[in-house]
Amino acid sequence: MEDKKIICPVCGHDVIKSGRLNPPAYVVEMNSIVNLKRSEVHVTFCAKCGEIISMKVAEPYKF
Ligand SMILES: [Zn+2]
């Protein structure tokens, strides 16, 4: 999903990569006990200094 050019706000590098938090690092409902509603979290980060540009709930429609 390579789209518009993103520049790292910390070091100015323009190579941005993406990954995900390694499950079970899910986002779940605030007061959930059984965690039926959960989603992975995807992150985009600067390939040079590691600054996280954004974190995104991968499946927001589940909530
Ligand atoms: Zn950077």
N, CA, C, O and the ligand as a Tripos MOL2 file, in Angstrom:
@<TRIPOS>MOLECULE
protein
  253   251    64     0     0
PROTEIN
NO_CHARGES

@<TRIPOS>ATOM
      1 N           0.8450   -1.1920    0.0000 N.3       1 MET1
      2 CA          0.0000    0.0000    0.0000 C.3       1 MET1
      3 C           0.8780    1.2400    0.0000 C.2       1 MET1
      4 O           0.8740    2.0080    0.9620 O.2       1 MET1
      5 N           1.6180    1.4350   -1.0550 N.am      2 GLU2
      6 CA          2.4620    2.6170   -1.1660 C.3       2 GLU2
      7 C           1.6500    3.7440   -1.7760 C.2       2 GLU2
      8 O           1.1450    3.6220   -2.8920 O.2       2 GLU2
      9 N           1.5250    4.8360   -1.0470 N.am      3 ASP3
     10 CA          0.7320    5.9360   -1.5930 C.3       3 ASP3
     11 C           1.5550    7.2100   -1.5700 C.2       3 ASP3
     12 O           2.6850    7.2330   -2.0590 O.2       3 ASP3
     13 N           0.9960    8.2640   -1.0060 N.am      4 LYS4
     14 CA          1.6550    9.5600   -1.0640 C.3       4 LYS4
     15 C           2.9710    9.5630   -0.2790 C.2       4 LYS4
     16 O           3.1760    8.7790    0.6470 O.2       4 LYS4
     17 N           3.8410   10.4710   -0.6880 N.am      5 LYS5
     18 CA          5.1520   10.5630   -0.0680 C.3       5 LYS5
     19 C           5.0370   11.0690    1.3680 C.2       5 LYS5
     20 O           4.4250   12.1050    1.6290 O.2       5 LYS5
     21 N           5.6280   10.3310    2.2800 N.am      6 ILE6
     22 CA          5.6210   10.7390    3.6750 C.3       6 ILE6
     23 C           7.0600   11.0000    4.0970 C.2       6 ILE6
     24 O           7.9570   10.2000    3.8280 O.2       6 ILE6
     25 N           7.2620   12.1110    4.7500 N.am      7 ILE7
     26 CA          8.5870   12.4740    5.2360 C.3       7 ILE7
     27 C           8.6100   12.3200    6.7500 C.2       7 ILE7
     28 O           7.6980   12.7880    7.4310 O.2       7 ILE7
     29 N           9.6270   11.6780    7.2810 N.am      8 CYS8
     30 CA          9.7530   11.5340    8.7210 C.3       8 CYS8
     31 C           9.8920   12.9140    9.3790 C.2       8 CYS8
     32 O          10.7620   13.6920    8.9880 O.2       8 CYS8
     33 N           9.0490   13.2260   10.3700 N.am      9 PRO9
     34 CA          9.1080   14.5410   11.0250 C.3       9 PRO9
     35 C          10.3370   14.6990   11.9240 C.2       9 PRO9
     36 O          10.6730   15.8150   12.3210 O.2       9 PRO9
     37 N          11.0000   13.6050   12.2440 N.am     10 VAL10
     38 CA         12.1490   13.6630   13.1430 C.3      10 VAL10
     39 C          13.4540   13.8430   12.3660 C.2      10 VAL10
     40 O          14.2390   14.7420   12.6670 O.2      10 VAL10
     41 N          13.6830   12.9890   11.3700 N.am     11 CYS11
     42 CA         14.9840   13.0170   10.6910 C.3      11 CYS11
     43 C          14.8860   13.4200    9.2230 C.2      11 CYS11
     44 O          15.9140   13.6100    8.5720 O.2      11 CYS11
     45 N          13.6730   13.5530    8.6880 N.am     12 GLY12
     46 CA         13.5190   13.9980    7.3210 C.3      12 GLY12
     47 C          13.6910   12.9090    6.2790 C.2      12 GLY12
     48 O          13.6020   13.1770    5.0810 O.2      12 GLY12
     49 N          13.9370   11.6820    6.7230 N.am     13 HIS13
     50 CA         14.0820   10.5640    5.7950 C.3      13 HIS13
     51 C          12.7460   10.3020    5.1080 C.2      13 HIS13
     52 O          11.6820   10.5330    5.6840 O.2      13 HIS13
     53 N          12.8150    9.8160    3.8670 N.am     14 ASP14
     54 CA         11.5590    9.6600    3.1270 C.3      14 ASP14
     55 C          11.2540    8.2010    2.7860 C.2      14 ASP14
     56 O          10.4270    7.9300    1.9150 O.2      14 ASP14
     57 N          11.9080    7.2690    3.4580 N.am     15 VAL15
     58 CA         11.5710    5.8520    3.2620 C.3      15 VAL15
     59 C          10.7910    5.3910    4.4830 C.2      15 VAL15
     60 O          11.3320    5.3100    5.5860 O.2      15 VAL15
     61 N           9.5270    5.0930    4.2760 N.am     16 ILE16
     62 CA          8.6290    4.7110    5.3530 C.3      16 ILE16
     63 C           8.2290    3.2550    5.1620 C.2      16 ILE16
     64 O           7.8500    2.8500    4.0640 O.2      16 ILE16
     65 N           8.3130    2.4770    6.2230 N.am     17 LYS17
     66 CA          7.9430    1.0700    6.1370 C.3      17 LYS17
     67 C           6.7740    0.7930    7.0690 C.2      17 LYS17
     68 O           6.4110    1.6250    7.9010 O.2      17 LYS17
     69 N           6.2000   -0.3710    6.9170 N.am     18 SER18
     70 CA          5.0640   -0.7050    7.7650 C.3      18 SER18
     71 C           5.2040   -2.1080    8.3150 C.2      18 SER18
     72 O           5.8900   -2.9550    7.7430 O.2      18 SER18
     73 N           4.5440   -2.3350    9.4310 N.am     19 GLY19
     74 CA          4.5510   -3.6390   10.0610 C.3      19 GLY19
     75 C           3.3490   -3.7200   10.9670 C.2      19 GLY19
     76 O           2.4360   -2.8980   10.8830 O.2      19 GLY19
     77 N           3.3520   -4.7050   11.8260 N.am     20 ARG20
     78 CA          2.2380   -4.8330   12.7590 C.3      20 ARG20
     79 C           2.7960   -5.1730   14.1220 C.2      20 ARG20
     80 O           3.8840   -5.7340   14.2550 O.2      20 ARG20
     81 N           2.0080   -4.8110   15.1460 N.am     21 LEU21
     82 CA          2.3650   -5.2580   16.4760 C.3      21 LEU21
     83 C           2.1510   -6.7630   16.5080 C.2      21 LEU21
     84 O           1.1330   -7.2550   16.0200 O.2      21 LEU21
     85 N           3.0870   -7.4880   17.0700 N.am     22 ASN22
     86 CA          3.0140   -8.9400   17.0490 C.3      22 ASN22
     87 C           1.9030   -9.4320   17.9710 C.2      22 ASN22
     88 O           1.9910   -9.2390   19.1830 O.2      22 ASN22
     89 N           0.8420  -10.0730   17.4230 N.am     23 PRO23
     90 CA         -0.2130  -10.5830   18.2820 C.3      23 PRO23
     91 C           0.3790  -11.4560   19.3910 C.2      23 PRO23
     92 O           1.3380  -12.1810   19.1270 O.2      23 PRO23
     93 N          -0.1500  -11.4200   20.6250 N.am     24 PRO24
     94 CA         -1.4700  -10.9170   21.0050 C.3      24 PRO24
     95 C          -1.5320   -9.4380   21.3790 C.2      24 PRO24
     96 O          -2.2930   -9.0910   22.2830 O.2      24 PRO24
     97 N          -0.8120   -8.5910   20.7650 N.am     25 ALA25
     98 CA         -0.9160   -7.1540   21.0400 C.3      25 ALA25
     99 C          -2.0860   -6.5690   20.2560 C.2      25 ALA25
    100 O          -1.9050   -5.7110   19.3920 O.2      25 ALA25
    101 N          -3.2910   -7.0470   20.5710 N.am     26 TYR26
    102 CA         -4.4790   -6.5620   19.8850 C.3      26 TYR26
    103 C          -5.0390   -5.3320   20.5730 C.2      26 TYR26
    104 O          -4.7700   -5.0760   21.7470 O.2      26 TYR26
    105 N          -5.8170   -4.5860   19.8270 N.am     27 VAL27
    106 CA         -6.7090   -3.6000   20.4160 C.3      27 VAL27
    107 C          -8.0260   -4.3110   20.6860 C.2      27 VAL27
    108 O          -8.5650   -4.9870   19.8090 O.2      27 VAL27
    109 N          -8.5500   -4.1550   21.9130 N.am     28 VAL28
    110 CA         -9.8290   -4.7670   22.2650 C.3      28 VAL28
    111 C         -10.7410   -3.6930   22.8390 C.2      28 VAL28
    112 O         -10.3050   -2.5740   23.1110 O.2      28 VAL28
    113 N         -12.0080   -4.0400   23.0200 N.am     29 GLU29
    114 CA        -12.9500   -3.1060   23.6300 C.3      29 GLU29
    115 C         -12.4980   -2.7580   25.0330 C.2      29 GLU29
    116 O         -11.8780   -3.5730   25.7160 O.2      29 GLU29
    117 N         -12.8090   -1.5480   25.4570 N.am     30 MET30
    118 CA        -12.3130   -1.0400   26.7250 C.3      30 MET30
    119 C         -12.6750   -1.9260   27.9130 C.2      30 MET30
    120 O         -11.8210   -2.1980   28.7560 O.2      30 MET30
    121 N         -13.9300   -2.3820   27.9970 N.am     31 ASN31
    122 CA        -14.3620   -3.1510   29.1570 C.3      31 ASN31
    123 C         -14.6440   -4.6110   28.8100 C.2      31 ASN31
    124 O         -15.4030   -5.2850   29.5060 O.2      31 ASN31
    125 N         -14.0440   -5.0840   27.7580 N.am     32 SER32
    126 CA        -14.3200   -6.4410   27.3050 C.3      32 SER32
    127 C         -13.6370   -7.4710   28.2000 C.2      32 SER32
    128 O         -12.5060   -7.2780   28.6460 O.2      32 SER32
    129 N         -14.3450   -8.5610   28.4480 N.am     33 ILE33
    130 CA        -13.7610   -9.6640   29.2170 C.3      33 ILE33
    131 C         -13.3170  -10.7820   28.2820 C.2      33 ILE33
    132 O         -12.2390  -11.3490   28.4610 O.2      33 ILE33
    133 N         -14.1300  -11.0980   27.2990 N.am     34 VAL34
    134 CA        -13.8230  -12.2240   26.4130 C.3      34 VAL34
    135 C         -13.0990  -11.7900   25.1400 C.2      34 VAL34
    136 O         -12.6090  -12.6310   24.3870 O.2      34 VAL34
    137 N         -13.0290  -10.4860   24.8990 N.am     35 ASN35
    138 CA        -12.2690   -9.9650   23.7660 C.3      35 ASN35
    139 C         -12.6820  -10.5480   22.4220 C.2      35 ASN35
    140 O         -11.8360  -10.8830   21.5920 O.2      35 ASN35
    141 N         -13.9950  -10.6660   22.2140 N.am     36 LEU36
    142 CA        -14.4640  -11.1440   20.9140 C.3      36 LEU36
    143 C         -14.1900  -10.1090   19.8280 C.2      36 LEU36
    144 O         -13.9240  -10.4430   18.6730 O.2      36 LEU36
    145 N         -14.2620   -8.8530   20.2300 N.am     37 LYS37
    146 CA        -13.9850   -7.7820   19.2760 C.3      37 LYS37
    147 C         -12.5410   -7.3500   19.4680 C.2      37 LYS37
    148 O         -12.1830   -6.7330   20.4720 O.2      37 LYS37
    149 N         -11.7380   -7.6810   18.5020 N.am     38 ARG38
    150 CA        -10.3330   -7.3080   18.6060 C.3      38 ARG38
    151 C          -9.7650   -7.1060   17.2150 C.2      38 ARG38
    152 O         -10.3100   -7.5840   16.2200 O.2      38 ARG38
    153 N          -8.6980   -6.4140   17.1720 N.am     39 SER39
    154 CA         -8.0780   -6.1310   15.8880 C.3      39 SER39
    155 C          -6.5730   -6.0150   16.0610 C.2      39 SER39
    156 O          -6.0790   -5.5810   17.1020 O.2      39 SER39
    157 N          -5.8730   -6.4040   15.0420 N.am     40 GLU40
    158 CA         -4.4410   -6.1440   15.0220 C.3      40 GLU40
    159 C          -4.2090   -4.6440   14.8980 C.2      40 GLU40
    160 O          -5.0920   -3.8940   14.4840 O.2      40 GLU40
    161 N          -3.0150   -4.2300   15.2630 N.am     41 VAL41
    162 CA         -2.6190   -2.8390   15.1020 C.3      41 VAL41
    163 C          -1.4720   -2.7860   14.0950 C.2      41 VAL41
    164 O          -0.4600   -3.4730   14.2390 O.2      41 VAL41
    165 N          -1.6560   -1.9670   13.0910 N.am     42 HIS42
    166 CA         -0.6060   -1.8050   12.0870 C.3      42 HIS42
    167 C           0.1270   -0.4880   12.3140 C.2      42 HIS42
    168 O          -0.4870    0.5160   12.6770 O.2      42 HIS42
    169 N           1.4100   -0.4950   12.1040 N.am     43 VAL43
    170 CA          2.2010    0.7140   12.3020 C.3      43 VAL43
    171 C           2.9940    1.0360   11.0340 C.2      43 VAL43
    172 O           3.3990    0.1450   10.2870 O.2      43 VAL43
    173 N           3.1990    2.3170   10.8190 N.am     44 THR44
    174 CA          4.1280    2.7460    9.7800 C.3      44 THR44
    175 C           5.2270    3.5440   10.4730 C.2      44 THR44
    176 O           4.9700    4.3200   11.3930 O.2      44 THR44
    177 N           6.4450    3.3370   10.0140 N.am     45 PHE45
    178 CA          7.5650    3.9460   10.7240 C.3      45 PHE45
    179 C           8.6790    4.3090    9.7570 C.2      45 PHE45
    180 O           8.7910    3.7680    8.6570 O.2      45 PHE45
    181 N           9.4880    5.2390   10.2080 N.am     46 CYS46
    182 CA         10.6370    5.6880    9.4180 C.3      46 CYS46
    183 C          11.6690    4.5700    9.3290 C.2      46 CYS46
    184 O          12.0460    3.9840   10.3430 O.2      46 CYS46
    185 N          12.1180    4.2790    8.1220 N.am     47 ALA47
    186 CA         13.0720    3.2020    7.9200 C.3      47 ALA47
    187 C          14.4580    3.5560    8.4550 C.2      47 ALA47
    188 O          15.3010    2.6750    8.6200 O.2      47 ALA47
    189 N          14.6960    4.8260    8.7230 N.am     48 LYS48
    190 CA         16.0320    5.2430    9.1720 C.3      48 LYS48
    191 C          16.1140    5.3390   10.6850 C.2      48 LYS48
    192 O          16.9850    4.7260   11.3010 O.2      48 LYS48
    193 N          15.2050    6.1110   11.2940 N.am     49 CYS49
    194 CA         15.3330    6.3510   12.7300 C.3      49 CYS49
    195 C          14.2910    5.5990   13.5520 C.2      49 CYS49
    196 O          14.3920    5.5450   14.7780 O.2      49 CYS49
    197 N          13.3000    5.0240   12.8970 N.am     50 GLY50
    198 CA         12.3280    4.2130   13.6190 C.3      50 GLY50
    199 C          11.1520    4.9750   14.1820 C.2      50 GLY50
    200 O          10.2800    4.3800   14.8160 O.2      50 GLY50
    201 N          11.1050    6.2770   13.9680 N.am     51 GLU51
    202 CA          9.9790    7.0660   14.4470 C.3      51 GLU51
    203 C           8.6720    6.4920   13.9030 C.2      51 GLU51
    204 O           8.5460    6.2660   12.6990 O.2      51 GLU51
    205 N           7.7070    6.2560   14.7800 N.am     52 ILE52
    206 CA          6.4150    5.7590   14.3210 C.3      52 ILE52
    207 C           5.6010    6.9120   13.7580 C.2      52 ILE52
    208 O           5.3000    7.8820   14.4530 O.2      52 ILE52
    209 N           5.2550    6.7860   12.4930 N.am     53 ILE53
    210 CA          4.4950    7.8240   11.8120 C.3      53 ILE53
    211 C           3.0230    7.6980   12.1660 C.2      53 ILE53
    212 O           2.3500    8.6980   12.4170 O.2      53 ILE53
    213 N           2.5190    6.4560   12.1850 N.am     54 SER54
    214 CA          1.1250    6.2640   12.5330 C.3      54 SER54
    215 C           0.8940    4.8590   13.0630 C.2      54 SER54
    216 O           1.6290    3.9250   12.7420 O.2      54 SER54
    217 N          -0.1320    4.7320   13.8720 N.am     55 MET55
    218 CA         -0.6090    3.4280   14.3040 C.3      55 MET55
    219 C          -2.0710    3.3530   13.8970 C.2      55 MET55
    220 O          -2.8180    4.3160   14.0750 O.2      55 MET55
    221 N          -2.4800    2.2270   13.3580 N.am     56 LYS56
    222 CA         -3.8360    2.1310   12.8250 C.3      56 LYS56
    223 C          -4.4520    0.8050   13.2340 C.2      56 LYS56
    224 O          -3.8280   -0.2500   13.1170 O.2      56 LYS56
    225 N          -5.6940    0.8760   13.7180 N.am     57 VAL57
    226 CA         -6.4550   -0.3370   13.9940 C.3      57 VAL57
    227 C          -6.8160   -0.9650   12.6460 C.2      57 VAL57
    228 O          -7.4630   -0.3320   11.8110 O.2      57 VAL57
    229 N          -6.3990   -2.1950   12.4450 N.am     58 ALA58
    230 CA         -6.5260   -2.8060   11.1290 C.3      58 ALA58
    231 C          -7.9730   -3.1030   10.7510 C.2      58 ALA58
    232 O          -8.3280   -3.0560    9.5730 O.2      58 ALA58
    233 N          -8.8090   -3.4080   11.7420 N.am     59 GLU59
    234 CA        -10.1840   -3.7960   11.4380 C.3      59 GLU59
    235 C         -11.1740   -3.0020   12.3010 C.2      59 GLU59
    236 O         -11.8410   -3.5800   13.1590 O.2      59 GLU59
    237 N         -11.2730   -1.7060   12.0860 N.am     60 PRO60
    238 CA        -12.1030   -0.8550   12.9340 C.3      60 PRO60
    239 C         -13.5850   -1.1820   12.8540 C.2      60 PRO60
    240 O         -14.3420   -0.8630   13.7710 O.2      60 PRO60
    241 N         -14.0050   -1.8120   11.7730 N.am     61 TYR61
    242 CA        -15.4380   -2.1450   11.6010 C.3      61 TYR61
    243 C         -15.9030   -3.2020   12.5880 C.2      61 TYR61
    244 O         -17.1060   -3.4120   12.7450 O.2      61 TYR61
    245 N         -14.9730   -3.8690   13.2560 N.am     62 LYS62
    246 CA        -15.3620   -4.8940   14.2250 C.3      62 LYS62
    247 C         -15.9330   -4.2880   15.4980 C.2      62 LYS62
    248 O         -16.5940   -4.9830   16.2690 O.2      62 LYS62
    249 N         -15.6870   -3.0060   15.7290 N.am     63 PHE63
    250 CA        -16.0570   -2.4090   17.0090 C.3      63 PHE63
    251 C         -17.4060   -1.6920   16.9290 C.2      63 PHE63
    252 O         -17.8680   -1.1330   17.9230 O.2      63 PHE63
    253 ZN         13.2040    9.2480   10.7800 Zn       64 ZN64
@<TRIPOS>BOND
     1     1     2 1
     2     2     3 1
     3     3     4 2
     4     3     5 am
     5     5     6 1
     6     6     7 1
     7     7     8 2
     8     7     9 am
     9     9    10 1
    10    10    11 1
    11    11    12 2
    12    11    13 am
    13    13    14 1
    14    14    15 1
    15    15    16 2
    16    15    17 am
    17    17    18 1
    18    18    19 1
    19    19    20 2
    20    19    21 am
    21    21    22 1
    22    22    23 1
    23    23    24 2
    24    23    25 am
    25    25    26 1
    26    26    27 1
    27    27    28 2
    28    27    29 am
    29    29    30 1
    30    30    31 1
    31    31    32 2
    32    31    33 am
    33    33    34 1
    34    34    35 1
    35    35    36 2
    36    35    37 am
    37    37    38 1
    38    38    39 1
    39    39    40 2
    40    39    41 am
    41    41    42 1
    42    42    43 1
    43    43    44 2
    44    43    45 am
    45    45    46 1
    46    46    47 1
    47    47    48 2
    48    47    49 am
    49    49    50 1
    50    50    51 1
    51    51    52 2
    52    51    53 am
    53    53    54 1
    54    54    55 1
    55    55    56 2
    56    55    57 am
    57    57    58 1
    58    58    59 1
    59    59    60 2
    60    59    61 am
    61    61    62 1
    62    62    63 1
    63    63    64 2
    64    63    65 am
    65    65    66 1
    66    66    67 1
    67    67    68 2
    68    67    69 am
    69    69    70 1
    70    70    71 1
    71    71    72 2
    72    71    73 am
    73    73    74 1
    74    74    75 1
    75    75    76 2
    76    75    77 am
    77    77    78 1
    78    78    79 1
    79    79    80 2
    80    79    81 am
    81    81    82 1
    82    82    83 1
    83    83    84 2
    84    83    85 am
    85    85    86 1
    86    86    87 1
    87    87    88 2
    88    87    89 am
    89    89    90 1
    90    90    91 1
    91    91    92 2
    92    91    93 am
    93    93    94 1
    94    94    95 1
    95    95    96 2
    96    95    97 am
    97    97    98 1
    98    98    99 1
    99    99   100 2
   100    99   101 am
   101   101   102 1
   102   102   103 1
   103   103   104 2
   104   103   105 am
   105   105   106 1
   106   106   107 1
   107   107   108 2
   108   107   109 am
   109   109   110 1
   110   110   111 1
   111   111   112 2
   112   111   113 am
   113   113   114 1
   114   114   115 1
   115   115   116 2
   116   115   117 am
   117   117   118 1
   118   118   119 1
   119   119   120 2
   120   119   121 am
   121   121   122 1
   122   122   123 1
   123   123   124 2
   124   123   125 am
   125   125   126 1
   126   126   127 1
   127   127   128 2
   128   127   129 am
   129   129   130 1
   130   130   131 1
   131   131   132 2
   132   131   133 am
   133   133   134 1
   134   134   135 1
   135   135   136 2
   136   135   137 am
   137   137   138 1
   138   138   139 1
   139   139   140 2
   140   139   141 am
   141   141   142 1
   142   142   143 1
   143   143   144 2
   144   143   145 am
   145   145   146 1
   146   146   147 1
   147   147   148 2
   148   147   149 am
   149   149   150 1
   150   150   151 1
   151   151   152 2
   152   151   153 am
   153   153   154 1
   154   154   155 1
   155   155   156 2
   156   155   157 am
   157   157   158 1
   158   158   159 1
   159   159   160 2
   160   159   161 am
   161   161   162 1
   162   162   163 1
   163   163   164 2
   164   163   165 am
   165   165   166 1
   166   166   167 1
   167   167   168 2
   168   167   169 am
   169   169   170 1
   170   170   171 1
   171   171   172 2
   172   171   173 am
   173   173   174 1
   174   174   175 1
   175   175   176 2
   176   175   177 am
   177   177   178 1
   178   178   179 1
   179   179   180 2
   180   179   181 am
   181   181   182 1
   182   182   183 1
   183   183   184 2
   184   183   185 am
   185   185   186 1
   186   186   187 1
   187   187   188 2
   188   187   189 am
   189   189   190 1
   190   190   191 1
   191   191   192 2
   192   191   193 am
   193   193   194 1
   194   194   195 1
   195   195   196 2
   196   195   197 am
   197   197   198 1
   198   198   199 1
   199   199   200 2
   200   199   201 am
   201   201   202 1
   202   202   203 1
   203   203   204 2
   204   203   205 am
   205   205   206 1
   206   206   207 1
   207   207   208 2
   208   207   209 am
   209   209   210 1
   210   210   211 1
   211   211   212 2
   212   211   213 am
   213   213   214 1
   214   214   215 1
   215   215   216 2
   216   215   217 am
   217   217   218 1
   218   218   219 1
   219   219   220 2
   220   219   221 am
   221   221   222 1
   222   222   223 1
   223   223   224 2
   224   223   225 am
   225   225   226 1
   226   226   227 1
   227   227   228 2
   228   227   229 am
   229   229   230 1
   230   230   231 1
   231   231   232 2
   232   231   233 am
   233   233   234 1
   234   234   235 1
   235   235   236 2
   236   235   237 am
   237   237   238 1
   238   238   239 1
   239   239   240 2
   240   239   241 am
   241   241   242 1
   242   242   243 1
   243   243   244 2
   244   243   245 am
   245   245   246 1
   246   246   247 1
   247   247   248 2
   248   247   249 am
   249   249   250 1
   250   250   251 1
   251   251   252 2
@<TRIPOS>SUBSTRUCTURE
     1 MET1         2 RESIDUE 1 A MET
     2 GLU2         6 RESIDUE 1 A GLU
     3 ASP3        10 RESIDUE 1 A ASP
     4 LYS4        14 RESIDUE 1 A LYS
     5 LYS5        18 RESIDUE 1 A LYS
     6 ILE6        22 RESIDUE 1 A ILE
     7 ILE7        26 RESIDUE 1 A ILE
     8 CYS8        30 RESIDUE 1 A CYS
     9 PRO9        34 RESIDUE 1 A PRO
    10 VAL10       38 RESIDUE 1 A VAL
    11 CYS11       42 RESIDUE 1 A CYS
    12 GLY12       46 RESIDUE 1 A GLY
    13 HIS13       50 RESIDUE 1 A HIS
    14 ASP14       54 RESIDUE 1 A ASP
    15 VAL15       58 RESIDUE 1 A VAL
    16 ILE16       62 RESIDUE 1 A ILE
    17 LYS17       66 RESIDUE 1 A LYS
    18 SER18       70 RESIDUE 1 A SER
    19 GLY19       74 RESIDUE 1 A GLY
    20 ARG20       78 RESIDUE 1 A ARG
    21 LEU21       82 RESIDUE 1 A LEU
    22 ASN22       86 RESIDUE 1 A ASN
    23 PRO23       90 RESIDUE 1 A PRO
    24 PRO24       94 RESIDUE 1 A PRO
    25 ALA25       98 RESIDUE 1 A ALA
    26 TYR26      102 RESIDUE 1 A TYR
    27 VAL27      106 RESIDUE 1 A VAL
    28 VAL28      110 RESIDUE 1 A VAL
    29 GLU29      114 RESIDUE 1 A GLU
    30 MET30      118 RESIDUE 1 A MET
    31 ASN31      122 RESIDUE 1 A ASN
    32 SER32      126 RESIDUE 1 A SER
    33 ILE33      130 RESIDUE 1 A ILE
    34 VAL34      134 RESIDUE 1 A VAL
    35 ASN35      138 RESIDUE 1 A ASN
    36 LEU36      142 RESIDUE 1 A LEU
    37 LYS37      146 RESIDUE 1 A LYS
    38 ARG38      150 RESIDUE 1 A ARG
    39 SER39      154 RESIDUE 1 A SER
    40 GLU40      158 RESIDUE 1 A GLU
    41 VAL41      162 RESIDUE 1 A VAL
    42 HIS42      166 RESIDUE 1 A HIS
    43 VAL43      170 RESIDUE 1 A VAL
    44 THR44      174 RESIDUE 1 A THR
    45 PHE45      178 RESIDUE 1 A PHE
    46 CYS46      182 RESIDUE 1 A CYS
    47 ALA47      186 RESIDUE 1 A ALA
    48 LYS48      190 RESIDUE 1 A LYS
    49 CYS49      194 RESIDUE 1 A CYS
    50 GLY50      198 RESIDUE 1 A GLY
    51 GLU51      202 RESIDUE 1 A GLU
    52 ILE52      206 RESIDUE 1 A ILE
    53 ILE53      210 RESIDUE 1 A ILE
    54 SER54      214 RESIDUE 1 A SER
    55 MET55      218 RESIDUE 1 A MET
    56 LYS56      222 RESIDUE 1 A LYS
    57 VAL57      226 RESIDUE 1 A VAL
    58 ALA58      230 RESIDUE 1 A ALA
    59 GLU59      234 RESIDUE 1 A GLU
    60 PRO60      238 RESIDUE 1 A PRO
    61 TYR61      242 RESIDUE 1 A TYR
    62 LYS62      246 RESIDUE 1 A LYS
    63 PHE63      250 RESIDUE 1 A PHE
    64 ZN64       253 GROUP 0 **** ****
